[in-house]
């Protein structure tokens, strides 16, 4: 089963859910605390196998030999049935979810799939994932939701043909979010996928906090 660790700045405020290991979560929390004085809480949770536990449906491997098992529904069930009730013993003003890479895809999927989150941050999200555009087109956006998208400028330049679709896919997701009436932005960062992921994620959560507080 996944585990989660709580971080907080002040009392009250929105609750942020973030899939990351503890070291990454600490860096994101520190970066976020430098960017905003608003109170917030963050529940950082870990999973054992990203390709298995964060992929929304099965898909063949695009690098290496490990396929995507498509068991994100199990992770989402744990999040809604166990993590959220425990983390929100004191009710939150609002609830958002975010993550980087495949965790960014999972966060966006959870945002659309449940309606439990008022905001989502998909930072360098794996929107190249097979079947994502078709899924997003069919889903209704949460009412009055806020959505942060970001990508590194060099990410679409990969030689991997599947992953090279990420630029067009992220632009398409942004356009779709606008058409769905979401308060959304698309931030472009210098560099590739592995450049300053913690700071990029902190920037995404900071943007969400400003919107959720209004």
N, C-alpha and C positions, 0 to 999 in steps of 0.2 A: 504494500500500500504506500502511496505517496506520503510525505511528511511536509509540514510547513513551519516556518519561523516567523514571528511577528516583529515588525519594526514600527516605530511611531515617532511622530514629531508633534508635540503639543497634545491636546486632548480633542476628541471629536474629529470632524472633517470626513472627507470621503475615505472609503476603503479601496485600496488597490490590490489586485491579485496579480502575482508575477511568477512565472515559471522560470526558475534559475537555480543553480547551486548556491550554497551559502556565500561563498566568496564573491561571486558575481552580484548577488543580492545586496551585500554590504556596500559594494562600490556604487551600485545604482542608488541605494538609499542615500549615501553620502553626497553623490552628485545631485540628487533631487533636493536634498536639504540645502545645498548651496544655491539652488535656483529659486526657491520659494520659501516664504515664511509661513505659508498657510499650514494649518494643522492637517495631518493625514495619518492614516495607518496603512501599513503594507503587509500583506501575508504572502511571503515568498515560499513557493512549494517546489519540490523536486520530484522527478519521475526517474524510474530505473533505466528506461530505454526510450530515447526521443523518437526514433523511427517507428517504434511500436506504439508508444503511449500518447503521442501528439499528432499522429496522422489520422485524419477524419474518416478515411476509407482506404482500402488497400490500393497500392500502386507499385509498379516495378521499381527497382533500384535505379537511380540516375547517376550514382557514383558508388564505387565499391560493389559489394555483392549482396548487401542486406536490403531486402525489399521493405517497403512500408506496410506494416501489418494492419493499419487502419483501426486501432483500438482506442482512439481518442474518446469515444463514448464512455468507456470505463473511467477514464480520467475525469471527464466532465461529471459523471455520476458521483464520483468521490468528492469533487469540488462542491457540487450543489447539496449533497446529502450530509457530508461530514465537515468539510473545511469551512464553508460559509457559515453554517450555524455555530461552529466553535469560535471562529474568528470574530463574529458579530454578536457576541453575547451582549455587548453594548451596541445598539443600532447605529448604523452608519448613515451619514447624510446622503451619500450616493455611493455607487459601486462601479468600479471599472476594472478592466483586465488588460494586461499587456505582456509582450514578450518580444524576443529577438529571434530571427531566422524561423525555424520550424515552430518555435513557441509563439512567434508572431502570427503565423498562419493559424495555429490552434486558438489564439486569443480572438482573432477575427471570426473564426468559425463559431466559437462559443458565444460571441456577441450576437451573431445572426441566429444561432440555433436556439437560444433559450429565452431571450428577452429579459434576462436577469441583470444585465449590465447596462448602465447608462452611457458608458464610454469604453473605448478600446484603443489600444496602441499597437499597431503591427509594424514593428521596427525592422527594416530589412526583411520583411516577412516572405516566406517561401511561396509567393503567389504564382510561381511557375508550376505549382503542384497540379498534376493532371486532374482535370474535372473541376477545378476551382471556379473558373468563369461561369460555367453552366450552373453550378450550385448557387453562386451569389446572385445570378440573374433571377433565379426562381424564388429566392427568399425575400420576405418583407423586412425592411430595416426597422429596428426598434424605434418607437416614437421619440422624438426629441433627443436622439442619440448624438454623441460626439465621437468622431473617428480621426485618429492620427495615423498617417502613413508616412514611411520614410524609406529611402533607398540610397545606397552609395552610387556615385556617378559611374564607377567602373564595374559595377555588378553585372550589367547586361553584356559586358564584353567577354565573358567567359567562353571558352571553347566548347563547353557542354551545351549541346543544342537545346535540351529541355530547359536547363537553368537560364539560358540566355533569353528566354521569354519573359524574365522577371520584370524588365523595364516596361514592356508593353502591357503586361498583366497588371502592374501596379498603377500605371496611368489609367487603364480601363477601370480598375477598382475605384480610383478616385472619381472618375467621371460618373460611375454608377452611384457612388455615395452622394454626389451632388444631386443627381436626378432623383434620389430617394429622399431628399430633404434633410440629409444629415449635415451637421456642422462639422466640416472636415477640412483637412489640409494635407498636402503632400510636400514633405521636406526632402531636399536632395543634399547629400553630404559628399565631401570630397573623399576619394579613395574607394577601396573595394569592400568586400563583405566583412572582413576581419579587422577593420580599422575602427578603434574606439567604440566597440559595441555597448559598453556600459554607459558611456557618456551620451551616446545616441539614444539609448533607452531612457535615461534620466530626462533628456530633453523632451521625449515623447510624453512621459508621465507628467512633467511640469506643464506642458500644454493642456493636457486633460484636466489637471487640477484647476487651472485658470478658467476653463470653460464650465466645469462642474460647479464651481463656486458662484457662477453668475445666475 
